[in-house]
């Protein structure tokens, strides 16, 4: 791989929390697989949905968590930092997920947003843990 490509890849990956992106992709992909397989009993469709969700979650979720990290580090007040790092990305993520499913014509956009609604509040735990690691 050329040095130029490596630099561009490093730059892009600097905007993604890789470790959490992978973990979230596995969790959300599994949830989407289970829901789709339960509703359709179609293995191929469920695997495709799982893979699409996993990739989407890796990139968008990893980027949102990196955004949370930046928000937590920018605000000096611990309470305000945690609230801002939770509320801003959560509202953004939930609105984007619901919007994509509505525009895409998903039959039940709210139900398709439920896994996100269940997982996103976990960012509160993540924000507190991140602040604690930094000694604040």
C-alpha positions in Angstrom: 0.0 0.0 0.0 1.4 3.4 -0.9 2.3 6.0 1.7 -0.4 8.4 0.4 -3.1 5.8 0.8 -1.9 4.9 4.3 -2.0 8.6 5.3 -5.6 9.0 3.9 -6.7 5.9 5.7 -5.2 7.0 9.0 -6.9 10.4 8.6 -10.3 8.8 7.9 -10.0 6.3 10.8 -9.0 9.1 13.1 -12.7 10.1 13.0 -13.9 6.7 14.1 -13.6 4.9 17.5 -12.5 1.6 16.0 -12.9 -0.5 19.1 -16.4 0.7 19.9 -17.4 0.8 16.3 -16.6 -2.9 16.0 -18.4 -3.8 19.2 -21.5 -1.8 18.3 -21.5 -3.3 14.8 -21.6 -6.8 16.2 -24.4 -5.9 18.7 -26.6 -4.0 16.2 -25.9 -6.5 13.4 -27.0 -9.3 15.7 -30.1 -7.5 16.8 -31.1 -6.7 13.2 -30.5 -10.3 12.2 -32.6 -11.7 15.0 -35.5 -9.2 14.3 -35.5 -9.8 10.6 -35.2 -13.6 10.9 -37.9 -13.7 13.4 -40.2 -11.6 11.2 -39.4 -13.1 7.8 -37.8 -16.5 8.4 -35.6 -15.7 5.4 -32.0 -16.4 6.2 -30.4 -14.6 3.1 -32.5 -11.5 3.7 -31.6 -11.5 7.4 -27.9 -11.9 6.7 -27.9 -9.1 4.2 -29.7 -6.8 6.6 -27.2 -7.8 9.4 -24.2 -7.0 7.2 -25.7 -3.6 6.1 -26.5 -2.7 9.6 -23.1 -3.8 10.9 -21.3 -1.6 8.3 -23.6 1.3 8.9 -23.1 1.0 12.7 -19.4 0.7 12.4 -18.9 3.8 10.4 -21.7 6.0 11.8 -21.7 4.7 15.4 -17.9 4.8 15.6 -17.9 8.4 14.3 -20.7 9.4 16.7 -18.7 8.0 19.6 -15.6 9.9 18.5 -17.9 13.0 18.4 -18.9 12.2 22.0 -15.3 12.0 23.0 -14.6 15.4 21.5 -17.6 16.9 23.2 -16.6 15.4 26.6 -13.0 16.8 26.2 -14.2 20.3 25.1 -16.4 21.1 28.1 -14.8 21.5 31.4 -17.9 21.0 33.6 -18.2 17.2 34.1 -22.0 17.3 34.4 -22.6 19.5 31.4 -20.0 17.6 29.3 -21.7 14.2 30.0 -25.2 15.6 29.3 -24.0 17.3 26.1 -22.0 14.2 25.0 -25.0 12.1 25.5 -28.0 14.2 24.3 -26.5 15.8 21.2 -25.2 12.6 19.5 -28.2 10.6 20.7 -30.8 13.0 19.2 -28.8 13.2 16.0 -28.5 9.4 15.7 -32.1 8.6 16.5 -33.3 11.3 14.1 -31.0 10.0 11.3 -32.0 6.4 11.8 -35.7 7.2 11.9 -35.3 9.5 8.9 -33.5 7.0 6.8 -36.1 4.3 7.5 -38.9 6.7 6.7 -37.4 7.9 3.5 -36.4 4.4 2.5 -40.0 3.2 2.9 -39.4 0.8 5.7 -42.8 -0.6 6.6 -42.4 0.1 10.3 -39.8 2.9 10.7 -40.5 3.3 14.5 -39.9 -0.4 15.1 -36.8 -0.2 13.0 -35.5 2.6 15.2 -36.1 0.7 18.5 -32.7 -1.1 18.6 -31.1 2.3 18.3 -33.3 3.8 21.0 -32.3 0.9 23.3 -28.5 1.1 22.5 -27.9 4.9 22.3 -28.5 5.6 26.1 -25.4 3.4 26.7 -23.4 6.5 25.7 -24.1 7.9 29.2 -22.1 5.1 30.7 -19.4 5.5 28.0 -19.1 9.3 28.7 -18.8 8.8 32.4 -16.2 6.1 31.9 -14.2 8.2 29.4 -14.1 11.1 31.9 -13.0 8.9 34.7 -10.1 7.5 32.7 -8.9 11.0 32.1 -8.7 11.6 35.8 -11.5 14.1 36.2 
